[in-house]
């Protein structure tokens, strides 16, 4: 029920903004309102479709990034050969980051405020941002330090299984010591759930699946291999590592994943930070080397971020493995 209210309210924000922009162009003597990130993004359409049980919208991948300037930017990518990109979202001031996890769109209980939230690293500290999205104008980010001692972590990713019980929200950190660490997000803090060894040669990572019993990470190695790492929720269980491809993925420092279709498919964006280029792929439900991958090619966008992340909603569940 809350998802439905959130979706309808979010769609309403988008409709109000779109209505304001659809009138005739006239000289008013003052600047016209700037459309919000919500009105520009595919998120409002996805939420609206879920709320009304409408036919599924075509798959769109919403991608955000933070720059060295520092600003935050975003774009929607529609798969195809070649992929098509929406006009970019208006950039807004952020803070310097060196690694970021997924941005989740949500609302407060009274549905009077809409916002993105997520985690990022700045130096050796872990921060949570809450970025409020007004009906018009630019998003307004706020920041809270939630941890220290993160200097040796080179990548982070988050899972957010919130569609059924038992719910969980985990933070994964890839460390230069070759270990993958897992933390439970409890309230405003984090509880260590231990570490897994054998990840010294790994490079980029993101979450591709989240369920009541396991999370799955999509990870690349420095040598260019691509793997899924299924990590059971059970504390004592070991990860299940499956090779998807042995070569071809070494150029990408960022991976962004969003679900597509009803059969567990995923849209995957690999970003090469050296050339500011992004390449989109469609994956079948991941199953080791049997995973079908379609390359859509280069996205016509300059991905000039320090890191790149998925823009999704609090209620979207990844089922890619």
MOMO-V851069 format. One record per residue. RES is the residue in three letters. PHI is phi in whole degrees, -180 to 180 (999 if undefined). PSI is psi in whole degrees, -180 to 180 (none if undefined). Layout:
# MOMO-V851069
RES,PHI,PSI / RES,PHI,PSI
This chain:
# MOMO-V851069
UNK,999,-42 / UNK,-64,-39 / UNK,-58,-43 / UNK,-64,-44 / UNK,-64,-41 / UNK,-63,-43 / UNK,-64,-47 / UNK,-64,-40 / UNK,-67,-42 / UNK,-64,-43 / UNK,-61,-37 / UNK,-62,-41 / UNK,-59,-46 / UNK,-62,-41 / UNK,-66,-40 / UNK,-62,-44 / UNK,-67,-43 / UNK,-62,-39 / UNK,-62,-42 / UNK,-63,-31 / UNK,-88,-12 / UNK,-89,-5 / UNK,-74,173 / UNK,-67,150 / UNK,-79,116 / UNK,-134,156 / UNK,-83,108 / UNK,-99,-11 / UNK,85,-1 / UNK,-145,160 / UNK,-66,139 / UNK,-71,153 / UNK,-60,143 / UNK,-85,128 / UNK,-63,146 / UNK,-76,164 / UNK,-57,-38 / UNK,-63,-44 / UNK,-66,-31 / UNK,-82,-29 / UNK,-84,166 / UNK,-78,-7 / UNK,-63,-42 / UNK,-64,-35 / UNK,-68,-41 / UNK,-64,-43 / UNK,-66,-42 / UNK,-64,-41 / UNK,-63,-39 / UNK,-68,-40 / UNK,-68,-35 / UNK,-100,1 / UNK,57,32 / UNK,-75,168 / UNK,-58,146 / UNK,-61,137 / UNK,-70,154 / UNK,-57,149 / UNK,-63,133 / UNK,-138,138 / UNK,-106,119 / UNK,-97,123 / UNK,-126,134 / UNK,-121,163 / UNK,-158,158 / UNK,-114,141 / UNK,-105,174 / UNK,-76,-7 / UNK,-63,-46 / UNK,-107,133 / UNK,-132,169 / UNK,-115,139 / UNK,-140,168 / UNK,-163,166 / UNK,-160,155 / UNK,-105,136 / UNK,-121,124 / UNK,-99,127 / UNK,-67,148 / UNK,168,176 / UNK,-117,95 / UNK,-86,169 / UNK,-64,153 / UNK,-114,140 / UNK,-115,142 / UNK,-72,165 / UNK,-56,141 / UNK,-64,149 / UNK,-65,152 / UNK,-64,129 / UNK,-71,152 / UNK,-141,158 / UNK,-66,137 / UNK,-130,-148 / UNK,-131,166 / UNK,-65,136 / UNK,-135,162 / UNK,-126,-11 / UNK,-159,140 / UNK,-136,152 / UNK,-106,-180 / UNK,-52,142 / UNK,-97,124 / UNK,-106,134 / UNK,-92,135 / UNK,-153,-176 / UNK,-146,159 / UNK,-76,173 / UNK,-62,-33 / UNK,-90,1 / UNK,58,37 / UNK,-106,-12 / UNK,-134,134 / UNK,-115,143 / UNK,-160,159 / UNK,-100,149 / UNK,-139,154 / UNK,180,-180 / UNK,-117,150 / UNK,-152,162 / UNK,-106,137 / UNK,-133,111 / UNK,60,-127 / UNK,-97,13 / UNK,-113,149 / UNK,-103,130 / UNK,-124,151 / UNK,-110,133 / UNK,-110,146 / UNK,-123,113 / UNK,-111,106 / UNK,-77,137 / UNK,-112,103 / UNK,-77,168 / UNK,-64,-36 / UNK,-134,160 / UNK,87,-175 / UNK,-88,152 / UNK,-59,154 / UNK,-123,100 / UNK,-82,147 / UNK,-127,158 / UNK,-137,145 / UNK,-141,127 / UNK,-73,128 / UNK,-123,2 / UNK,-176,158 / UNK,-131,173 / UNK,85,25 / UNK,-104,15 / UNK,-59,-38 / UNK,-87,4 / UNK,-91,133 / UNK,-107,-14 / UNK,-155,147 / UNK,-133,155 / UNK,-150,152 / UNK,-128,146 / UNK,-110,157 / UNK,-151,80 / UNK,-89,102 / UNK,-126,8 / UNK,-88,-15 / UNK,-160,172 / UNK,-90,148 / UNK,-81,130 / UNK,-76,155 / UNK,-155,154 / UNK,-138,111 / UNK,-114,148 / UNK,-112,129 / UNK,-112,135 / UNK,-127,124 / UNK,-92,118 / UNK,-104,151 / UNK,-67,-12 / UNK,-80,2 / UNK,91,6 / UNK,-108,150 / UNK,-107,119 / UNK,-102,147 / UNK,-126,138 / UNK,-132,143 / UNK,-92,132 / UNK,-86,112 / UNK,-123,110 / UNK,62,-127 / UNK,-95,5 / UNK,-124,-171 / UNK,-137,140 / UNK,-115,126 / UNK,-67,133 / UNK,-113,16 / UNK,101,-169 / UNK,-143,161 / UNK,-126,131 / UNK,-89,173 / UNK,94,19 / UNK,-116,24 / UNK,-64,-35 / UNK,-90,9 / UNK,-91,157 / UNK,-125,-74 / UNK,-105,153 / UNK,-155,154 / UNK,-158,170 / UNK,-89,135 / UNK,-115,-16 / UNK,-154,145 / UNK,-147,129 / UNK,-142,-180 / UNK,-68,-20 / UNK,-116,-13 / UNK,-161,159 / UNK,-114,152 / UNK,-128,129 / UNK,-97,145 / UNK,-103,124 / UNK,-137,148 / UNK,-111,161 / UNK,-110,164 / UNK,-60,-30 / UNK,-81,-9 / UNK,105,6 / UNK,-80,157 / UNK,-125,129 / UNK,-131,156 / UNK,-106,142 / UNK,-124,102 / UNK,-87,124 / UNK,-118,107 / UNK,-61,150 / UNK,-66,-32 / UNK,-56,127 / UNK,-60,-35 / UNK,-90,-6 / UNK,-76,149 / UNK,-96,153 / UNK,-64,150 / UNK,-105,114 / UNK,-102,126 / UNK,-129,130 / UNK,-77,130 / UNK,-98,-51 / UNK,-140,144 / UNK,-89,-18 / UNK,-146,170 / UNK,100,-1 / UNK,-122,16 / UNK,-73,-21 / UNK,-76,-16 / UNK,-95,123 / UNK,-93,-18 / UNK,-129,141 / UNK,-123,135 / UNK,-127,130 / UNK,-126,137 / UNK,-140,147 / UNK,-70,154 / UNK,-149,124 / UNK,86,-172 / UNK,-110,6 / UNK,-115,19 / UNK,86,16 / UNK,-74,163 / UNK,-139,147 / UNK,-98,129 / UNK,-123,127 / UNK,-109,125 / UNK,-106,129 / UNK,-114,126 / UNK,-93,109 / UNK,-70,-22 / UNK,-71,-31 / UNK,-115,1 / UNK,57,37 / UNK,-116,144 / UNK,-124,141 / UNK,-127,131 / UNK,-103,143 / UNK,-133,152 / UNK,-110,129 / UNK,-110,141 / UNK,-73,176 / UNK,-56,126 / UNK,-62,133 / UNK,-152,60 / UNK,61,-143 / UNK,-69,-12 / UNK,-80,-5 / UNK,-62,127 / UNK,-84,132 / UNK,-128,127 / UNK,-110,125 / UNK,-90,122 / UNK,-92,-16 / UNK,100,-167 / UNK,-76,135 / UNK,-86,133 / UNK,-78,61 / UNK,-141,144 / UNK,-88,108 / UNK,-92,82 / UNK,-96,30 / UNK,-83,157 / UNK,-69,-35 / UNK,-156,164 / UNK,-132,145 / UNK,-146,162 / UNK,-75,138 / UNK,-104,110 / UNK,-137,-167 / UNK,-114,163 / UNK,-61,-24 / UNK,-104,-3 / UNK,-78,124 / UNK,-104,132 / UNK,-85,132 / UNK,-133,37 / UNK,-80,0 / UNK,-151,none
